[in-house]
Amino acid sequence: MELKVCHLYPEVLNLYGDRGNIRCLTKRLAWRGIDCRVDTMKIGEKRNLADYDLFFIGGGQDFEQEVLLADLKSGKDKEITAAIEDGKTFLCICGGYQMMGHYYETYEGVKCEFLGAVDFYTVGGKERMIDNYAFTCTDSAGGSTVVGYENHSGQTFLGSGVEPLGKVLRGCGNNGKDGTEGCHYKNVFGSYSHGPVLPKNPAFADFLLTTALKRKYGSADLAPLSDDFENTAHESVLKKVLSDQVR
Amino acid sequence: MSKPNVFQTILSVAACKAARGLMRLRGSGGTALPGKAAMVFARNILERTSDGMEIIVVTGTNGKTTTCRMLEHALTSSGKECLANKSGANLLSGVTAEITCNATWTGKPKTHYAVIECDEGALHQVVPLIHPKVIVVTNLFRDQLDRYGEITHTRDAIRKGIKLVPDAKIVLNADDSLVASLAEDIPNAVIWYGCNVPLGEQKDAEISDAKYCLHCGTAYTYRWHTYAHLGAFECPKCGYRRQDPDAAVTKVTKSGADGTGFVLGLLDKKTGELKEHDVFVGLPAPYNMYNALAAITGGLCFGLSLSEIVPSLADVHSSFGRMETFDLGGKRVQMILVKNPTGCNQAMGYVKSIDEDFNLVFALNDRTADGHDISWIWDADHEMIADDPHVKQIYVTGDRAEDMQLRLKYADFDTKKITLVKDQTELLSKIKESTLPVFMLPNYTSMLSLRKLLSDATGGEDFWKG
């Protein structure tokens, strides 16, 4: 078995340790004897996206995103949308998550058109939502509890036909209002969780791998791993988030 | 805001001194509270208590403390008594405390010179009150993004401060594309320093902090690299490029564990040529060469002569957790502060160059002074020392020791070598069990507690007495 992973725009969308997600996916496959190839698609590069099983896109700094949008509009937007409709697995974090929606309207009212691959939109808020947080994934997204670090001023609102990734336990999530966090559409999983999210949420990481492997091979049984350090880190952050230590 | 009157001044100075006195009686080295106490009675007391002083300010992500220590050493060794906020009290309250506690009861400064380390975000609050003669900016790396959101916000915060003091000379790192952009849109005189030769093996592709032109978004090309995103950058599209420095490293003559030698070239404005001088700094690693260059350039702008600065650099050693060495019963314990990926990679590069067996300590806290977001540990390349056969035992400690431990697992460290020790007293006894030397890589507040522990164990002094 082999999974082919495509890391989208790693040179721009590379804030807050998100590259740790790629590290996590490859290690968890390698420990189970499953091959994994990671390619990157940078600005100006061409890849046949149909060749890949799992896509990762992270968060970035605003001033670099304009460069990226121009590159997306060169035709890659259609390829990404096609891959999504084809049931490929996507993990999209923060800025990369926002980019899957229709648009981002800044607090000052400037509207920036995004991919529109998933039915949601984001508006800039006055206050940044920053802190450790936790949410529980919906059953269709594996049902595990996820801990992470959110840092965004954009407030995301989901449209019809798009499920949230989960329900916020502590923190703000999508918009700080409706208790939802992230999005789940077909096999696209969007979240505000930096941290990076996957290493200390091994159940969520394995759910993504299972989703991608099932899409490719029809079934997937991932052998259990020891996950001692993973669970220790998960528990310690969850305890911190649920206790009074939250700032 | 008008300056405080005599009555407010006396109350404010008294509050500051009393708060500090009380805190020290209780054995605390806290520096923010005395400043806050002073500001209760006169919010801008700092303007009064710094009035008439000659002040040089150092800001930037990395190297502030070391650069300040170099400047302070140059001043004192040339017989100029100076004040310095040496314990990292670099926000408005800390600077207020340092300067106000040093004033007379009527608010007059007792010392003429000061070297002030200032947090990037606090610069615009501090400098309009102390009217510095010179502001040195070291570099801009990703650091505590949870405070500032984005690195360009940090740059903009610095610019906001600079604009408030148009008479101050601004000393900028020409090799840092983010720092260099500060020169645009400010009325101040700008002096540049930089490295005219490549250092290390950095490649274009490995840059992460500032890969694209700030003005037009095109990827920079580099004629040479020094480290991280520093080097001779140039935008092939809009032409934004590195300035030729007024003070430059033209050759590296020595790079060893005990220090760094280089040739300094100073621009002669009449001939346009660089006049060369030999410099030796008693600290290892390229980033300390940059710190020395920043200190020299800043010192010259401040009015010091080359002969007052350069000799003193040879006996600048560690400063407060930056490459500081402790003797723990004959065992060498070296502490290297790491607070962001760039600094962490450099510290690990140094550790990797050590040719003997040793134990490692990673300490990670997530308190306000550290930044609550610790995800940067995944942007550092711990992989580079994962298979170093000299690494025998690894201890992880701190509020986020569990995250640190996980990071090391995914960097391919042998997990059997890793021990999680939350209690630092227990950590100390574990270190003592082994005869091997120890390298500690803590972030800021974990450095403070480890340093206190080591100082107590080795009979050292509390930092605020140092």
Interface residues (C-beta under 8 A of the other chain):
Chain A: E11 V12 N14 L15 Y16 G17 D18 R19 G20 R23 C24 K27 I43 Q61 D62 F63 E64 E66 V67 R128 I130 D131 N132 Y149 N151 S153 H194 G195 P196 P199 K200 F229 E230 T232 A233 E235 S236 V237 R247
Chain B: R142 L145 D146 G149 E150 I151 T152 S208 K211 Y212 L214 G217 A219 T368 H372 D373 I374 S375 W376 I377 W378 D379 R400 E402 D403 Q405 L406 R407 K409 Y410 T415 L420
